[in-house]
C-alpha cells in the first residue's frame, strides 16, 4: 500500500513538471521572466497544492510559447526625423492625436535636430 501511494505521488507530481518545457529556443530574458512568474505562482498558499502546481505549470508553458524565438529580437532601426514627422502627420490627419499633441511632439522632434 505504501509503495503504491509513493508511486502515485511521483506520477502525479511528474505530470506537473517543468522538465518538458524547452526554453533553449526562446529569448533568455523572456524565459527568465516565465520562470520568475512560475516561482511566484508556486509560492502562493493553497488548499490544493497539486492542482495549483498544474495550473502554474500550464501558465508557464503558455508563457514560454509566447516568447519570441532566440535571436529574433533585433534592434529596430531608429527612424530619421523626417520619417518621424511623416508618421506624426499621418497620425494627426487620421484623427488619432489632437492638435496640441501634434504640436508638442513636432516641437520635440525638431528640437532634437
C-alpha positions in Angstrom: 0.0 0.0 0.0 2.8 2.4 1.0 4.6 1.6 -2.3 1.5 2.3 -4.3 1.0 5.6 -2.6 4.6 6.7 -3.3 4.3 5.6 -6.9 1.0 7.5 -7.3 2.5 10.6 -5.7 5.6 10.5 -8.0 3.3 10.0 -11.1 1.0 12.9 -10.2 3.9 15.2 -9.3 5.7 14.3 -12.6 2.6 15.4 -14.6 3.1 19.0 -13.4 6.8 19.1 -14.0 8.5 21.9 -16.0 11.2 19.5 -17.2 9.5 19.1 -20.5 9.4 22.8 -21.2 12.2 23.7 -23.6 13.4 27.2 -23.1 16.6 26.8 -25.2 14.9 28.1 -28.3 13.4 31.3 -26.8 14.9 34.6 -25.8 16.6 34.2 -22.4 15.1 37.3 -20.8 11.6 36.1 -21.7 12.3 32.6 -20.4 13.7 34.1 -17.1 10.5 36.1 -16.7 8.4 33.0 -17.2 10.4 31.1 -14.5 10.1 34.0 -12.2 6.3 34.1 -12.7 6.2 30.3 -12.2 8.1 30.6 -8.9 5.8 33.3 -7.7 2.8 31.2 -8.7 4.0 28.2 -6.7 4.8 30.4 -3.7 1.1 31.1 -3.0 -0.6 29.2 -0.3 -3.3 26.9 -1.5 -5.5 24.2 -0.1 -5.0 22.1 -3.2 -1.2 22.3 -4.0 -1.1 19.6 -6.7 -3.9 21.4 -8.7 -2.2 24.7 -8.2 1.1 23.2 -9.4 -0.6 22.0 -12.6 -2.1 25.5 -13.1 1.2 27.1 -12.6 2.9 24.7 -15.0 0.3 25.3 -17.6 0.7 29.0 -17.3 4.5 28.6 -17.7 4.1 26.6 -20.8 1.9 29.3 -22.3 4.3 32.0 -21.3 7.3 30.2 -22.9 5.2 29.6 -26.1 4.5 33.3 -26.3 8.2 34.2 -26.0 10.0 35.3 -29.2 12.5 32.9 -30.7 16.1 33.2 -29.6 17.8 35.8 -31.7 14.6 37.1 -33.3 14.5 40.2 -31.2 16.7 42.6 -33.2 17.2 46.3 -32.5 14.8 48.2 -34.7 16.4 51.0 -36.7 15.8 54.4 -35.3 13.6 56.4 -37.7 15.0 59.6 -39.1 13.4 62.9 -38.1 11.7 63.2 -41.4 10.2 59.7 -41.0 9.1 60.6 -37.5 7.5 63.9 -38.8 5.7 62.0 -41.6 4.4 59.4 -39.1 3.3 62.3 -36.8 1.5 64.0 -39.7 -0.3 60.7 -40.6 -1.5 60.3 -37.0 -2.8 63.8 -36.9 -4.6 63.5 -40.3 -6.2 60.3 -39.3 -7.5 62.0 -36.1 -5.6 59.7 -33.7 -3.9 62.6 -31.9 -5.0 66.1 -31.1 -3.6 69.4 -32.5 -1.9 70.1 -29.1 -0.3 66.6 -29.1 0.8 67.1 -32.7 2.4 70.5 -32.0 4.1 69.2 -28.8 5.6 66.1 -30.5 6.6 68.1 -33.6 8.4 70.6 -31.5 10.2 67.8 -29.6 11.3 66.2 -32.9 12.6 69.5 -34.3 14.4 70.3 -31.1 16.3 67.0 -31.4 17.8 68.1 -34.8 
